[in-house]
Amino acid sequence: MSSTLPIFLTGLCFLLLKPTCCSGSSILVVPVDGSHWINMEVILRELHSRGHNITVLRSAHSWYIPSNSSFYTAINVSMLEDETNKDFYNDMLRNVAECRRSLTFIRSFCQQHLLTSMLANGHKILARSAATMLDDNVFMKKLQDSKFDLMLTDPALTLGVILGSYLKLPMVFNVRWINNGEGHFAVAPSPVSYVPVSGSELHDQMDFQERTKNMLHYLYSVVEQDFIINPMYSDLLQRHFPPGTDLLSLERSADIWLLRADFVFEFPRPTMPNVVYIGGFQCKMSRPLPAELEAFMQSSGEHGVVVMSLGTIVSALPRDTTEAMAAAFAQLPQKVVWRFSGKEPSSLGNNTLLVKWLPQNDILGHPKTRAFVAHGGTNGMYEAIYHGVPVLGLPLLFDQFDNVLRLKVRGAARVVEVKSLTKENFLEALKDILETPSYRNNIKHLSELHRDRPMSPMDTAIFWIEYVIRNKGAAHLQPASFSLPWYSYFCLDVAVLIMALVGALVWASVLVCRVLCCRRFRSKIKAE
């Protein structure tokens, strides 16, 4: 008995420690640069730790995606970032600021028009880049010979969708944005009566005027998709894909949509069985701060610290705006950590520390942090929710206006318009966030709801990625609606048939009545 015990324990250890059936799988990844890369990188590190082999297609001029990595192999290709520089976003910021001076009802349409110009140029470059890749026989043979098991991509960049479809790989999306709006609108029913369209700056409790605005935004997005974006890809798709293929059909063929959303933050809405929610998956317990930063945090005493960051893209605000903010910060009893680039404001107070980079997740999780002044990027909003830190929103671009609105509606944030920011209104908003308990109570409640789940968002994401690898796809989760023509989807053909039958019945009834009435009339005449 004693001699067989070591053998038994060895076998048990082998069974417990053996890799899963899909460990060592080969995954092709096409990410998006900037803040999108931050959350894609988190997933890739986790996949690598579980034994998967990662290959990343990146721009040779990428801003944030390194060519040398310990957890993936990089392939340099021509992408959108090759023809876009960071100054573009600062120009966009100025144009959006002009739009914000318009009437409330129309300013979101002004911003959407600016975004359309950017999308038209971006999709033109993406279509050209995709055509260059598909026409390069050597490059495509290299990808085909690599025998990838999965395409993992962020469909905000269409290259991954096109390559994955061409290579006939099972596809998983790490997604929030797609083509010209939020991912739900491409894959799930989206009643505009209570589902706000991206960029509309509306919530789910809309009056008649707001529903009108929402419908106009929806129609605008349909026109944008059909007449601006789709034509950019028509020649490419005709040459390399079956007849009738369009960009949306390729995107809808994805097996799993890992949507960076949580209904603690998003408004409730219809969904689909292949949409998996992983909002906040990049959030984690805070780690110790660097010694110098920790000392500054501790020096704040009972008042605590205000953290400010405006993300990875926009490098600077107008000079008068930063001066007003610095002057307001200087009057707070709290200390301030400000992620800042550019010339130091002359009104900067002794309580404010300027840094070029900060460990945002870790500092938001620090017990001394009292408020977060942020532009409203999705990553920052979920980190604020995760750590229960109230937000003072300064939305600048894109979805940021919608994001801060979601927290404002839930009583966990205030919003200040950058175009009208002054020292006085900024200071008043800061004091309100810091001194009114409801903001912190509400964000703490959201944090509890966000964390109260049977499985972490990261484990959920990894499970479904490996699920697709194990089963070589998840076609059984895709609805039949994608293959229906629009008139069948809305049952217009059935409606026409019913209307025709009802009309025929009414016509027949009228005809019978007329015949009977005429017979009675003739009988009456004869009787007289």
N, C-alpha and C positions, 0 to 999 in steps of 0.2 A: 504494500500500500504506500509506504513512504517513498519508494523508488518511482512510483507513477505520479506523485504529487507535483514534482517540478515540471514534468511533461504536460500535465493538465494545466498548470499555471501559465506555462509558455504558450500553449494553444489558446487559452483564454485571453491573454494579452494580445496575441496576434489578431484575434477576432475583434477585440475592442479598439485596437489602434490601427487596423488596416484602413487604407484610404477608401473614400466613397467611390462609387462606380464611375463617377465623372471627374474625379480628381486627375490632374494632368491633362485636362482638355485644353485645346488650343483656341484662344479667343482673339478675334480681330476687333479692334476698338477704333472708332472714329469719333473723337471728342470735339467739343467747342472750346475755344480759348477763353481767357478771362475768368470771371467768377464761375462759369459753368465747369471749367476744368477742376476747380477746387473740390466740387462734390463728386465728379467722376473719378478723381484721383483716390478719394476715400474708398470707393467701391473696388478699384483696381488693386489697391494694397490688400484689401480683405480677400479678394479672389486669389491673389498671389500667395497669401499666407495659407490658403487651402489647397495649394499644389497646382493651380492652373497656370498655363503659359500664356502670357499676354503680349500681343503685338499692337502697337499704337501707330496709326497714321497721323503725322503731325506736319504742320507747315515748317519749312526750313527757316522761316523767320518768325516762329512762334514767340509770343511774349512771355508765356508762363509754362509751357509744356517743354521740359528739358529733353534734349536728344539722348543724353546718357542717363540711364536709370538702373537701379538695382532690382526693380520688380517688373520691368517690361522691356521689350525690344522695340526700338523706334524705326519707322520708315518715313523718310522725309518726302513730302509731296507738295504740290502747289495748291494752296488753299486761299480762302477769302482774305486772311490776314496779310497775305503777301501784298495786297493792294490797298490796305487800310492802315492808317496810323492812329495813334491814340489822340492826336490833336483833333481828329474828326469828331470825337465824342464831346470835346470841349466846345467845338463849333455848334454841335447839335444842342448842347446845353443852352447856349445863347439864343438859338432859334426857339427852343421850347419856352424859354423865359419870356420871349415876345408873345408867344401864343397864350401864355398865362394871363396876359393883360386884356385878353378878349373877354366877351361876356361869358358867364358860367356855362350856358347851354352849348356854346359853339367852340369853346377852347379845346375840348377833347377832340373835336373834328379837325381843328387846326393841327394838333399834335399828330393825329392819325395821318394827315396829309404829309407831314414831314417824314413819318415812318415809312409811308408808301414810297417816297423817293429813295430812301435808304434801301428798302426791300427790293425795289426794281433793279437798282445797281448791284446789290448783293447777290440776288438770284441769277443775274446775267453772268456774273463772275463764277458762281458755283456751277452753273450749267456748262460754262466753258471749261472749267477745271475737270468736271466729270467726263466731258467728251474727250479731253486730252488723255485721261486715264484709260477709258474704255477703248480708245483707239491705239493705245500703246500695247501691242501684243506681248512684248517681253514682260512688261510690268504685270499685265493681267495673268500671264502664265505663271509668273512667280507667286501670285496670290492663290491661283488655283492649285498649284503644286504643294502649297503649304497645308492643304487639307484642314482648313479651319473648321471647328465644330459650331461656331456661333459668331454672329455679328452683334456687338454691343455698341450702340451709338446714341448720340444726342441728336434727334431729328431737327433741332433748330438749324443744324448744318446738314443739308440734303445729300452731301457726298456719301455718307454712311448708308443712307436708305438706298441710294442708287447702286452702290457697290454691293451691298448685301443682297439686293434683289437679283442683280446680274450674276453673282456667284451662287445664287440659290441656297443661301445660308439661312438657317433659323435666325430670327432677329428679335432682340430685346432692346427696347428703348429706355434710356434714362432721360426722362422727358418732363418738361413743363410747357415749353413753347414749341410751336411747329408752324412753319411757313409764315403765317401772318397773325397768329393768335395763340390762345391757350389750347393745350392738347385735347381737352375734352370735346371741343367743338369739331374736331376732325373725326372722333371715334364714337362719341356718345350722343344720345338725344339731348338737345339743349333748348328747352322752351324759353323763349326770350321774355316771356311774361314774368319770370322770376329768376332766371339765370343771367346775371350781368355779362355782357360781352367785354372782352379784354379791351382796356383803354377807355371804357365808357365812364369810369369813376362812379359807378352806381353800386348799390347793395341789392339784396334780394327782396326788400320791401319797397316796391316802386309804385308811385302814383301814375296817373294817366300820362302826364308830360314825360316822366322818366321812362315809362314803357315805350313811348314814342321815340325818345332818344335812343333807347336800347335797340329797338327795331331798325332804326336808321344806321346805327353802328353795325348791326348784323348784315344788313343789305350791302353796306359799304365793303365789309370783309368778303362777302360772296363775289362781288364784282372784282375786288382786288385779286382774289384767288383765280377766278376764271379768265380774266382779261389782262392781268398784268403778270402774275406768277407763272401760271400754266404755259403760256406761249413761249416762255424762256426755255422750256425743256422739250417742246414738241419735236423739234428736229432730232435731238438726242434719243428720245424715246422711240421715235419712228424707226431709227436706224438699228437700235439694239434690243428692242423689246417687242412682244407680240402686238398686233394691231389693237387699238382701243385703249392701250395702257396710258394712264396719266399719273402725275406725281402723287395725287391723293390715293389712288388705288395701290401704289407701291407702299405708301406709308401705312395704309390700313391692313396690309398683309403681315405686319409685325405680329409676332406670336404673343408677346407680353409687353404691356406699357407700364413701366415702373414710374409712376407719376409722382413727382416731388410735391406732394400736397397732403394735407391732413384736414379733415373737416372740423377740427378745432379752430383752424385758421380760415379755410375756404368756406363759402356758403354751401349748404346741402343742395345736391342736384342729382339727376339720373346718372348712372354709370354703366359699365359693361363688365362681363366676367373676366376679360383678359386685362382689365385695368387694376393694377395693384398699387396701393398708396404707401409711399415711403417718405412722406414729408418729415423733415428733421433728421433724416438718417445720418447726416454728417455731425450731428451734435453728440457730445459726450461729456462725461464728468470732467471738470476743470483740473488741470495739472498745475503744479507750482509755477509761479511766475519767475522770470529772471530776477536776480537779487536786487538790482537797482530799481526795477519797477515795483517789486514787492515792498521795498523800503518806502517808496513814494506812496503806495496804497496805504500802508500802515500809518504814515504820517498824517493821514486825513482825520484821524481820531473818530469821534462819534458821528461826524457829519458825513463821512464817506466820500465816494468818488463818482463823478460824472464821466462817462466814456463817450467819445465822439469819433465816428469814422464814416467816410463817404464812399467806401468801396474801392474796387480795383481799377476802374476805368477812368472816371473823371478826376483829373489831377488838381484842379483848382477852381474855387469860386471867385466871383468878382471881388475886387479888392475892398470896396466899401462894405460888402457883406461880411467878409472875414473880420474886418475891423470892428463892425457892430457886434459880431458874435464874441470876439475876444474881449471887448469891453463888458459885455454882459456876463461872461464867465468870471471876469475879474471881481465882480460884485457878489459872487456866491461864497458862502462859508465852506462849501465843498471844494475838494481838489478836483482838477480836470485833467484827464489824459486825452489828448487830441491827436489823432493820426492826421498829419498835415504835411503837405509839400508846397514849396514856393517860398516867397519872402515872408519872414516873420512879421506878424501884425505889430504895429507900434503901440497898440493899446493892450498888449498881452499882460496879464496879471501874474503875480508871483505864485499864484495857486495853480497855474496851468503848465503842464508838461507837454511839449510838442515832440512827437515821435514819427519817424517815417514808416514804421511798421509796428503792429502790435498783435499779440496772440489773442485774437478777438474772442474765441470761445472760452479760453481760460480766464480772461479778464472779466467777461460777463458773468462767469461762475464764481467770481471772488466775492466773499461775504461783505466787502466794503463797497461794492458797486451799487449805486442807488438809481441811476437812470442811464439810458442809452440814447444819444443823439445820433440818428442814422438817416441815410437817404432812402431806406425802404427796400433794399435788395432782399430777395427771398432768403438767402442764406442767413443774413443778419436777423431777419424777422423770426425765423425758426430758432435761432440761438437765443434770442431774447425770450421767446416763449419757453424754451427748454429750461432756462435758468431763472425765469420769473422776474425779468427786469423790465419796468415800464419804458415806453419809447416816446421820444419827441421826434416826430418825423419831419424831415426836410426833403421831400421827394423832388427828384431832378429830371429823370428820364424814364421812358418805357413803362414797365409795369409797376414802378415804384409808387405812383399815385394810387393805384388800386390796392397795393399791399398795405400801405399805411392806413387807408380807409377801412380795411378789414379789422385792424386792431382798434381803430378809433370807434367803430360801430360797437365793438365789444367792451368799450370803456377802458382799454388798456394802453391808449396812446392819445397824444395830441398832435396836431399837424400845423406847421407854420409854412406859409408860402415864401419861397426864397425871393421872389420878385418884390415882395412887400416887407421883407424882414428889416426890422430896425432893432436897435439896442433895447428899446423899451418893450416891444411886443415879444422879442425873443426871451428877455429876462423874465417877463410875466409868465410865459409858457413854461420856462424852466422851473420857476418857483411853484407853479401849479402842479407839475408832475412830481416834484420832490416833496411837496408838503401836503398834498391831498391823498389820503390813504387809499381811496377807491382804486386809483390806477394800479398801485402795487397789489392790492387784494385781487383785482380782476385778472391781472397777468399771472399771479400765483395760481389762481383757479384754472386758467388755461394750461398752465404748466402741469398741474395735477392731471387734467384730462388727457393731455398729450402723452404723458408717461404711463397712463393706466391702460395698458394693452397686453395681450397674452404673449406677444413676440415683438422684439425690437424691430424698428424699421430696417436696420442694416441686415439682421438675420432674415427678415422677410425678403429683402432684395436678393440676397445670396441664394435663398431657397428657390426662388422662381427662376433665377438665371440657371441654376443647376437643374431645375425641373425641365427647362426647355432643352438643355444639353442631353439629359437622360432620355427624354422622350422624342428627341429629334424634332422638336416643334410643339406647338399647342394649338393646332388648327381647330380642335374640338371646342375651343373657347371663343372662336370668332363667329359673330352673328351672320345670319344669311342676308341681313339688310344691305351689306356692302355690295352684293351682286345684283340687287334689284334696281331697275330704272326708277327715276325719281317719281314718276306718276304711279308706279306700283307701290313704292314705299309709303306714299301718302294716300294710297287706296283711291286715287282719283278715277281710275278706270272702273272700280266698283261703284263709286259715287255716280259716275256718268250712267252706268247700267241701271242703278236704282232710280235715278232721276228719269231715265227713259221709260222704265217700267211704270213708275208713278204717273208720268205724263201720258203714257199710252192708256193706263187705267182711267185717268180722268177724262181723256178724250173719248174713250169707249163709253164711259158713263154718260157723258154729255150727249153723245150720239144716240144712245139707247133712250135717254129721256126725251130727246127731240123727236125720235120715231114714235114713242108712245104718246107724246103730247099731240103730234100731228094726227095720229089715228083717232084719238079721242075727239079732236077738233072736227075731223071729217065725219065721224059718227054722229056728232051733235048736229052738224049742218044737215045731214040726211034725215035725221029725226025731225027736225023743224020743217 
